Each structure stands twice: as structure tokens, then as C-alpha cells.
Amino acid sequence: MDGAFRTQEDGITVFVRLTPKAAKDAVEGVGEAADGRRHLIARVRAVPADGKANKALEKLLAKALGVAGGNVSVTGGATSRLKQVRVSGDATELVRKLEVLCSSKAEQS
């Protein structure tokens, strides 16, 4: 999980590689770009038009991390596949939930 997120005192920023127009909405684990940067891999059924894929990503992460939808927002990369997503809340608890989510995805692979 190292490198796929950054903590702040009031939450975390998660680095995400998003694939829109997928068969299902899912978080698939952690990946690494060619330059070595790590990111969460996510897929959503929504199309990348009018911010629909970004909204679907926010909803997906809110559900996966057990936070309110208003606590999750795309803050960088709105028109890119690589995004920065801000999740407000207890940073320690959010990191724990993110690590559990990614470890369960790694075990399924």
C-alpha cells in the first residue's frame, strides 16, 4: 500500500488509476505505474463524460471505506485516468480500512 496514499491530519489523499466503462464497479487492488508510482486500481461502469465517472468513483470509494459520500472528492486529475481523491475523516482509521480492502483484493487474485 505504500505510496498509493498520503495522510493528512483530517483524512487521506488516495492516488487512483480509474478505468471507466467497465463491466462492474470495483476496487481491484494496488498497481504500479512505469515510473514506479503506486496507485489504487478502480473500475466504474459510468462513462467519462460530464464528471459521471468521477462521481461513480467517489461513491465507490465512500462505500468501500465506510464513509459518507460527502467525505470523498476527486481533487486532481478530473479528466485523467490517474486521479487524486481526498477522503475526509480519521486518517489512521481510513488507512486501516484501505489496507484491509487492498489485502482482501490481493488474496482474491
C-alpha positions as CSV (number, residue, x, y, z in Angstrom):
1,M,0.0,0.0,0.0
2,D,3.0,2.3,0.5
3,G,2.9,5.2,-1.9
4,A,-0.7,4.7,-3.0
5,F,-1.9,7.3,-0.5
6,R,-0.8,10.3,1.6
7,T,-2.1,11.1,5.1
8,Q,-3.1,14.5,6.4
9,E,-4.4,15.4,9.8
10,D,-8.0,15.3,8.7
11,G,-8.0,12.5,6.2
12,I,-6.1,10.9,3.3
13,T,-5.4,11.5,-0.3
14,V,-5.6,8.3,-2.4
15,F,-3.9,8.0,-5.8
16,V,-6.2,6.1,-8.1
17,R,-6.0,4.8,-11.7
18,L,-9.6,4.8,-12.9
19,T,-11.0,2.7,-15.8
20,P,-14.4,4.0,-16.9
21,K,-17.0,2.0,-18.9
22,A,-16.0,-1.2,-17.1
23,A,-18.3,-4.3,-16.7
24,K,-18.7,-3.6,-12.9
25,D,-17.8,-1.1,-10.2
26,A,-14.9,-2.4,-8.3
27,V,-11.6,-1.7,-6.4
28,E,-9.1,-4.2,-7.7
29,G,-6.1,-3.6,-5.5
30,V,-2.8,-1.7,-5.9
31,G,-0.8,-1.2,-9.1
32,E,2.4,0.5,-10.1
33,A,3.0,2.8,-13.0
34,A,6.0,2.6,-15.3
35,D,7.7,5.4,-13.3
36,G,7.3,3.4,-10.0
37,R,4.4,5.4,-8.5
38,R,1.8,3.2,-6.8
39,H,-1.9,3.7,-7.1
40,L,-5.2,2.1,-6.3
41,I,-6.8,0.4,-9.3
42,A,-10.5,1.1,-9.7
43,R,-13.1,0.4,-12.3
44,V,-16.6,2.0,-12.7
45,R,-19.4,1.4,-15.2
46,A,-20.0,5.1,-15.7
47,V,-18.9,6.9,-18.8
48,P,-16.2,9.6,-18.6
49,A,-18.5,12.4,-19.6
50,D,-19.8,15.3,-17.6
51,G,-18.0,14.0,-14.5
52,K,-20.1,10.8,-14.3
53,A,-17.0,8.5,-13.9
54,N,-15.6,10.8,-11.2
55,K,-18.9,10.8,-9.2
56,A,-19.1,7.0,-9.6
57,L,-15.5,6.7,-8.2
58,E,-16.4,8.9,-5.2
59,K,-19.4,6.8,-4.5
60,L,-17.4,3.5,-4.9
61,L,-14.6,4.7,-2.5
62,A,-17.1,6.0,0.0
63,K,-18.9,2.7,0.2
64,A,-15.6,0.7,0.2
65,L,-14.2,2.8,3.1
66,G,-17.5,3.1,5.0
67,V,-17.6,6.9,4.9
68,A,-20.3,9.3,3.8
69,G,-20.3,10.2,0.1
70,G,-19.7,13.9,1.0
71,N,-16.4,12.9,2.6
72,V,-14.9,11.8,-0.8
73,S,-14.0,14.1,-3.6
74,V,-11.8,13.9,-6.7
75,T,-9.3,16.8,-6.2
76,G,-6.9,16.2,-9.0
77,G,-6.9,14.6,-12.5
78,A,-10.5,15.2,-13.2
79,T,-10.0,14.4,-16.9
80,S,-7.2,11.9,-16.5
81,R,-7.1,8.2,-15.6
82,L,-4.7,9.0,-12.8
83,K,-6.6,10.8,-10.1
84,Q,-6.1,12.2,-6.6
85,V,-9.1,11.5,-4.3
86,R,-9.5,13.2,-1.0
87,V,-11.2,11.3,1.8
88,S,-12.0,13.2,5.0
89,G,-12.1,11.5,8.4
90,D,-9.8,9.9,10.9
91,A,-6.6,9.2,8.8
92,T,-5.5,6.2,10.9
93,E,-8.8,4.5,10.5
94,L,-9.0,5.3,6.8
95,V,-5.5,3.9,6.2
96,R,-6.5,0.7,8.1
97,K,-9.7,0.3,6.0
98,L,-7.7,0.9,2.8
99,E,-5.1,-1.7,3.7
100,V,-7.8,-4.3,4.6
101,L,-9.6,-3.5,1.3
102,C,-6.4,-4.0,-0.7
103,S,-5.2,-7.0,1.1
104,S,-8.5,-8.8,0.6
105,K,-8.3,-8.0,-3.2
106,A,-4.7,-9.4,-3.3
107,E,-5.9,-12.6,-1.7
108,Q,-8.6,-13.0,-4.3
109,S,-6.1,-12.7,-7.2
